[in-house]
Protein backbone atom coordinates (compact mmCIF):
# COMPACT_ATOMS: atom_id res chain seq x y z
CA UNK A 1 0.00 0.00 0.00
CA UNK A 2 2.87 2.38 0.83
CA UNK A 3 4.32 1.75 -2.63
CA UNK A 4 1.01 2.68 -4.28
CA UNK A 5 0.96 5.94 -2.29
CA UNK A 6 4.46 6.81 -3.49
CA UNK A 7 3.52 6.07 -7.11
CA UNK A 8 0.34 8.16 -6.85
CA UNK A 9 2.23 11.04 -5.22
CA UNK A 10 4.73 10.99 -8.07
CA UNK A 11 1.97 11.05 -10.66
CA UNK A 12 0.24 13.94 -8.88
CA UNK A 13 3.45 15.98 -8.94
CA UNK A 14 3.54 15.85 -12.72
CA UNK A 15 -0.15 15.80 -13.57
CA UNK A 16 -1.04 19.45 -13.21
CA UNK A 17 -3.51 20.46 -15.88
CA UNK A 18 -2.72 23.74 -17.66
CA UNK A 19 -4.97 26.46 -16.26
CA UNK A 20 -4.85 30.10 -17.24
CA UNK A 21 -4.76 32.44 -14.26
CA UNK A 22 -5.39 36.18 -14.59
CA UNK A 23 -3.11 38.35 -12.44
CA UNK A 24 -3.77 41.79 -10.91
CA UNK A 25 -1.34 43.33 -13.43
CA UNK A 26 -3.52 42.14 -16.30
CA UNK A 27 -1.02 39.47 -17.36
CA UNK A 28 -1.93 35.78 -17.55
CA UNK A 29 0.03 32.70 -16.50
CA UNK A 30 -0.62 28.99 -17.06
CA UNK A 31 0.04 26.33 -14.43
CA UNK A 32 2.47 23.80 -15.86
CA UNK A 33 3.37 21.77 -12.79
CA UNK A 34 2.50 21.34 -9.14
CA UNK A 35 4.99 19.54 -6.92
CA UNK A 36 4.00 18.70 -3.36
CA UNK A 37 6.90 17.74 -1.10
CA UNK A 38 6.94 17.28 2.68
CA UNK A 39 8.07 20.81 3.49
CA UNK A 40 7.31 22.79 0.34
CA UNK A 41 4.62 23.16 -2.30
CA UNK A 42 5.99 24.27 -5.67
CA UNK A 43 3.73 25.84 -8.26
CA UNK A 44 5.40 26.30 -11.64
CA UNK A 45 3.81 28.66 -14.16
CA UNK A 46 4.44 29.47 -17.80
CA UNK A 47 4.70 33.26 -18.25
CA UNK A 48 6.20 34.14 -21.66
CA UNK A 49 6.25 37.84 -20.68
CA UNK A 50 8.18 37.40 -17.39
CA UNK A 51 11.48 38.83 -18.68
CA UNK A 52 9.71 42.20 -18.93
CA UNK A 53 9.19 42.17 -15.15
CA UNK A 54 6.76 40.82 -12.60
CA UNK A 55 5.18 42.58 -9.65
CA UNK A 56 5.27 41.42 -6.05
CA UNK A 57 1.48 41.83 -6.11
CA UNK A 58 1.17 39.22 -8.88
CA UNK A 59 3.37 36.75 -6.99
CA UNK A 60 1.46 37.30 -3.75
CA UNK A 61 -1.81 36.85 -5.64
CA UNK A 62 -0.65 33.43 -6.89
CA UNK A 63 0.32 32.37 -3.38
CA UNK A 64 -2.86 33.64 -1.71
CA UNK A 65 -5.33 32.45 -4.34
CA UNK A 66 -3.68 29.32 -5.75
CA UNK A 67 -1.17 27.89 -3.28
CA UNK A 68 -3.12 28.17 -0.03
CA UNK A 69 -5.98 26.05 -1.35
CA UNK A 70 -3.55 23.30 -2.38
CA UNK A 71 -1.50 23.06 0.81
CA UNK A 72 -1.32 19.74 2.62
CA UNK A 73 0.50 20.98 5.70
CA UNK A 74 3.61 22.32 3.98
CA UNK A 75 5.04 25.41 5.74
CA UNK A 76 6.59 26.82 2.55
CA UNK A 77 5.52 27.64 -1.01
CA UNK A 78 7.68 28.44 -4.01
CA UNK A 79 6.03 30.12 -6.97
CA UNK A 80 8.08 30.06 -10.16
CA UNK A 81 7.42 31.82 -13.45
CA UNK A 82 9.25 30.78 -16.59
CA UNK A 83 9.18 32.31 -20.05
CA UNK A 84 9.39 28.82 -21.61
CA UNK A 85 8.56 25.38 -20.31
CA UNK A 86 11.60 23.46 -19.10
CA UNK A 87 11.75 20.33 -16.97
CA UNK A 88 11.88 20.81 -13.19
CA UNK A 89 15.48 20.90 -12.00
CA UNK A 90 16.90 21.65 -15.44
CA UNK A 91 18.68 24.90 -16.17
CA UNK A 92 18.69 26.79 -19.43
CA UNK A 93 20.45 30.16 -19.45
CA UNK A 94 18.34 31.25 -22.42
CA UNK A 95 15.09 30.88 -20.40
CA UNK A 96 14.29 33.70 -17.97
CA UNK A 97 12.76 32.50 -14.68
CA UNK A 98 11.58 34.11 -11.44
CA UNK A 99 11.36 32.23 -8.13
CA UNK A 100 9.36 33.57 -5.20
CA UNK A 101 9.49 31.76 -1.84
CA UNK A 102 6.78 32.21 0.77
CA UNK A 103 6.38 31.06 4.35
CA UNK A 104 2.86 30.20 5.45
CA UNK A 105 1.83 31.64 8.81
CA UNK A 106 -1.72 31.58 10.17
CA UNK A 107 -3.10 30.88 6.71
CA UNK A 108 -1.30 33.83 5.08
CA UNK A 109 1.56 33.99 2.59
CA UNK A 110 4.60 35.90 3.78
CA UNK A 111 7.13 36.75 1.08
CA UNK A 112 10.71 35.69 1.79
CA UNK A 113 14.01 36.88 0.31
CA UNK A 114 15.47 34.40 -2.19
N, C-alpha and C positions, 0 to 999 in steps of 0.2 A: 504494500500500500504506500509506503514511504517513497518507493521508486516512482510510482505513478504520480505522486504529488510533485516530485522534482521534475518529471517530464512535463506535466501540465504547467508548472511555473515557468519553465523554459519556453514553452509555446506562447504563454501569455505575454512574456517579455517582448516577443517579436511579432505579435499579432495585432498590433494597433492598427485600426482602420483609419485611413486618411480622413480627417475632418477639417473643414475650413473654420477658422476662428477669427472673428473680427476683433480688432484691437482698438483701444481708445484713440490712437493716432489716425485711425482710418485705414491702416494697413491690414493685411490678412496673412495669417500663417496656416499651415496644414500640419497636423500631427502625423509624424512618420514613425515614431516608436515610443513605447512606454516601457520602462524597465524598472521593475520593483525589486529592490534588494532589501536586506534586513534593516539597514540604517538609512537608506536613501531611496527616494523615488525620483527617477529621471524621466523628464518629458522632453523629447527631441522633436523640434519643429522645422519644417522647411519654410524659409523666408528669403526668397530670391533677392529682395531689396535690402537685406540686413547690412551690407557694406556701406550703405548711405547713412546708417545710424539707427539706433533704436533707443526709445525712451525708457527710463526707469518705470514710468507709469505702465507702459505696455508689459514689461516683465512682471511687475507686481500683479497686474490684471491676470496674467496667465497663471501665476501661483494661486491667487485668491479664488479664481473662478474655475480653474481646471485641475490644479494639483490637490487642493484640499479635499475635493470630493472623491479622489482616488486613493487617498492615504490608507494604509493598513498598519498604522502604528509607527511608521518611519518618522524620525525627528528632523529629517532634512529632505529638501527638494532641490534638484538642479534642473533649471530650465535652460535648454540650449536651442539656439537659432542658427541655422546653417543656410548659406545661399545655394547650396546644391546638396543632394542626398549622398552621403557617404556612410559606410558601415561604421557602427559604434566601435570606438577604439582605434580606428584608422586615422591617420593624419594625411592631409593633402594641403600643402602650402598655397595652392591656387584657390582653395575654397575658404571664404571668410566665414568665421563662426563666432558666436557670442555665447558665453556661459554665465549663468546667473544663479548663485547658490542662495538658498533661503533656509533659515531655521524656523521650525514650527513651534510656536509658544501660545498656549491657550487658544488654539484654533485660528491663529493669525500667522501670516507669512512675515518674517523679518528678514530683510535683505542683508546679506553678508558680503564682506570684501572677498574678492577671489584672487 
